[in-house]
Amino acid sequence: MRLRELRERQALSLRELSALSGVNYNSIWRIEAGRTGAKPRTVRRLATALGVEPHELLKGVDG
């Protein structure tokens, strides 16, 4: 996922993104570290918080 790239582009910390999205800090950390995948609902919540479409978070995942 491009989550870290998009988050850093907006100068948001993990905690700030957690507060904006309602997604647990540890979950965001694990997703960015590649330790776990994100459920569709989580992708939507993160995308909304970052002001992008959900597919923007997934670009480059499958190729």
ROPAMAR-817263 format. One record per residue: x, y, z of N, C-alpha, C in turn; residue in one letter. Coordinates in nm, 4 decimals, always signed. Example, Ala and Ser with C-alpha at 12.3 -4.5 7.8 and 13.67 -1.06 7.14 Angstrom:
      n.xx      n.yy      n.zz     ca.xx     ca.yy     ca.zz      c.xx      c.yy      c.zz  type
   +1.3190   -0.5690   +0.7800   +1.2300   -0.4500   +0.7800   +1.3200   -0.3300   +0.7800     a
   +1.2850   -0.2250   +0.7080   +1.3670   -0.1060   +0.7140   +1.2900   +0.0030   +0.7870     s
// end
This chain:
      n.xx      n.yy      n.zz     ca.xx     ca.yy     ca.zz      c.xx      c.yy      c.zz  type
   +0.0829   -0.1198   +0.0000   +0.0000   +0.0000   +0.0000   +0.0867   +0.1252   +0.0000     m
   +0.0321   +0.2289   -0.0504   +0.1020   +0.3574   -0.0559   +0.0700   +0.4427   +0.0663     r
   +0.0226   +0.3827   +0.1708   -0.0238   +0.4563   +0.2874   +0.0834   +0.5485   +0.3440     l
   +0.2024   +0.4970   +0.3693   +0.3080   +0.5795   +0.4287   +0.3413   +0.6985   +0.3394     r
   +0.3539   +0.6733   +0.2095   +0.3857   +0.7805   +0.1149   +0.2812   +0.8920   +0.1207     e
   +0.1546   +0.8539   +0.1169   +0.0477   +0.9539   +0.1188   +0.0399   +1.0253   +0.2539     l
   +0.0617   +0.9524   +0.3612   +0.0583   +1.0132   +0.4949   +0.1719   +1.1135   +0.5109     r
   +0.2918   +1.0750   +0.4711   +0.4071   +1.1643   +0.4847   +0.3953   +1.2858   +0.3932     e
   +0.3360   +1.2677   +0.2762   +0.3162   +1.3796   +0.1836   +0.2312   +1.4886   +0.2488     r
   +0.1403   +1.4477   +0.3366   +0.0541   +1.5432   +0.4065   +0.1104   +1.5817   +0.5432     q
   +0.2318   +1.5377   +0.5724   +0.3015   +1.5703   +0.6981   +0.2199   +1.5282   +0.8203     a
   +0.1599   +1.4098   +0.8120   +0.0828   +1.3571   +0.9236   +0.1623   +1.2492   +0.9952     l
   +0.1562   +1.2494   +1.1263   +0.2161   +1.1416   +1.2034   +0.1179   +1.0248   +1.2054     s
   +0.1669   +0.9095   +1.2504   +0.0782   +0.7949   +1.2651   -0.0355   +0.8271   +1.3608     l
   -0.0041   +0.8941   +1.4694   -0.1071   +0.9283   +1.5687   -0.2097   +1.0262   +1.5117     r
   -0.1634   +1.1213   +1.4319   -0.2569   +1.2163   +1.3702   -0.3504   +1.1450   +1.2729     e
   -0.2953   +1.0547   +1.1918   -0.3788   +0.9803   +1.0984   -0.4763   +0.8912   +1.1746     l
   -0.4312   +0.8337   +1.2830   -0.5191   +0.7521   +1.3662   -0.6370   +0.8341   +1.4171     s
   -0.6091   +0.9534   +1.4660   -0.7153   +1.0409   +1.5180   -0.8118   +1.0830   +1.4077     a
   -0.7592   +1.1130   +1.2890   -0.8436   +1.1570   +1.1779   -0.9306   +1.0448   +1.1217     l
   -0.8752   +0.9241   +1.1195   -0.9433   +0.8128   +1.0533   -1.0247   +0.7253   +1.1478     s
   -0.9880   +0.7281   +1.2753   -1.0529   +0.6373   +1.3689   -0.9959   +0.4968   +1.3636     g
   -0.8860   +0.4802   +1.2902   -0.8188   +0.3502   +1.2814   -0.7102   +0.3474   +1.3880     v
   -0.7002   +0.2377   +1.4597   -0.6034   +0.2229   +1.5672   -0.4603   +0.2488   +1.5189     n
   -0.3835   +0.3204   +1.6008   -0.2434   +0.3528   +1.5705   -0.1640   +0.2273   +1.5348     y
   -0.1766   +0.1230   +1.6177   -0.1003   +0.0007   +1.5939   -0.1396   -0.0665   +1.4630     n
   -0.2661   -0.0570   +1.4271   -0.3108   -0.1139   +1.3000   -0.2468   -0.0409   +1.1829     s
   -0.2431   +0.0907   +1.1913   -0.1802   +0.1694   +1.0838   -0.0329   +0.1345   +1.0743     i
   +0.0345   +0.1232   +1.1877   +0.1772   +0.0893   +1.1883   +0.1993   -0.0461   +1.1226     w
   +0.1172   -0.1453   +1.1567   +0.1334   -0.2797   +1.0996   +0.1060   -0.2802   +0.9496     r
   +0.0086   -0.2029   +0.9051   -0.0213   -0.1944   +0.7618   +0.0972   -0.1321   +0.6883     i
   +0.1491   -0.0213   +0.7416   +0.2627   +0.0454   +0.6762   +0.3863   -0.0433   +0.6748     e
   +0.4055   -0.1219   +0.7799   +0.5232   -0.2091   +0.7897   +0.5070   -0.3364   +0.7069     a
   +0.3892   -0.3573   +0.6497   +0.3657   -0.4760   +0.5689   +0.3418   -0.6008   +0.6519     g
   +0.3135   -0.5830   +0.7788   +0.2912   -0.6979   +0.8670   +0.1490   -0.7512   +0.8594     r
   +0.0594   -0.6720   +0.8074   -0.0799   -0.7145   +0.7933   -0.1432   -0.6399   +0.6772     t
   -0.2484   -0.6961   +0.6248   -0.3248   -0.6291   +0.5207   -0.4334   -0.5437   +0.5842     g
   -0.5011   -0.4690   +0.5029   -0.6088   -0.3840   +0.5531   -0.7410   -0.4319   +0.4967     a
   -0.8406   -0.4381   +0.5819   -0.9749   -0.4730   +0.5376   -1.0301   -0.3580   +0.4544     k
   -1.1236   -0.3872   +0.3652   -1.1805   -0.2807   +0.2812   -1.2334   -0.1618   +0.3617     p
   -1.2966   -0.1880   +0.4727   -1.3491   -0.0785   +0.5555   -1.2355   +0.0106   +0.6061     r
   -1.1257   -0.0520   +0.6456   -1.0100   +0.0238   +0.6946   -0.9501   +0.1070   +0.5829     t
   -0.9398   +0.0495   +0.4637   -0.8880   +0.1235   +0.3482   -0.9739   +0.2465   +0.3228     v
   -1.1060   +0.2294   +0.3272   -1.1958   +0.3428   +0.3047   -1.1769   +0.4505   +0.4108     r
   -1.1646   +0.4115   +0.5360   -1.1488   +0.5089   +0.6443   -1.0176   +0.5857   +0.6309     r
   -0.9111   +0.5145   +0.5979   -0.7813   +0.5805   +0.5804   -0.7837   +0.6733   +0.4590     l
   -0.8425   +0.6272   +0.3504   -0.8503   +0.7092   +0.2288   -0.9289   +0.8368   +0.2550     a
   -1.0401   +0.8259   +0.3242   -1.1207   +0.9436   +0.3564   -1.0403   +1.0423   +0.4395     t
   -0.9681   +0.9924   +0.5386   -0.8881   +1.0789   +0.6246   -0.7772   +1.1488   +0.5463     a
   -0.7242   +1.0812   +0.4450   -0.6162   +1.1381   +0.3645   -0.6684   +1.2199   +0.2462     l
   -0.7993   +1.2170   +0.2237   -0.8574   +1.2938   +0.1141   -0.8290   +1.2360   -0.0224     g
   -0.8172   +1.1037   -0.0296   -0.7934   +1.0363   -0.1574   -0.8980   +0.9272   -0.1757     v
   -0.9066   +0.8755   -0.2963   -0.9954   +0.7631   -0.3246   -0.9274   +0.6349   -0.2745     e
   -1.0050   +0.5371   -0.2301   -0.9447   +0.4131   -0.1800   -0.8464   +0.3480   -0.2765     p
   -0.8759   +0.3527   -0.4053   -0.7846   +0.2897   -0.5021   -0.6469   +0.3558   -0.5021     h
   -0.6371   +0.4812   -0.4596   -0.5073   +0.5492   -0.4533   -0.4155   +0.4823   -0.3506     e
   -0.4729   +0.4296   -0.2443   -0.3925   +0.3612   -0.1426   -0.3398   +0.2286   -0.1938     l
   -0.4077   +0.1704   -0.2906   -0.3727   +0.0371   -0.3370   -0.2881   +0.0368   -0.4642     l
   -0.2617   +0.1531   -0.5209   -0.1818   +0.1590   -0.6445   -0.0465   +0.0937   -0.6228     k
   -0.0085   +0.0137   -0.7206   +0.1224   -0.0489   -0.7149   +0.1273   -0.1785   -0.6362     g
   +0.0182   -0.2169   -0.5739   +0.0179   -0.3384   -0.4937   +0.0302   -0.4620   -0.5801     v
   -0.0423   -0.4653   -0.6903   -0.0424   -0.5832   -0.7772   +0.0407   -0.5631   -0.9028     d
   +0.1338   -0.4759   -0.8972   +0.2146   -0.4602   -1.0172   +0.2608   -0.3240   -1.0276     g
// end
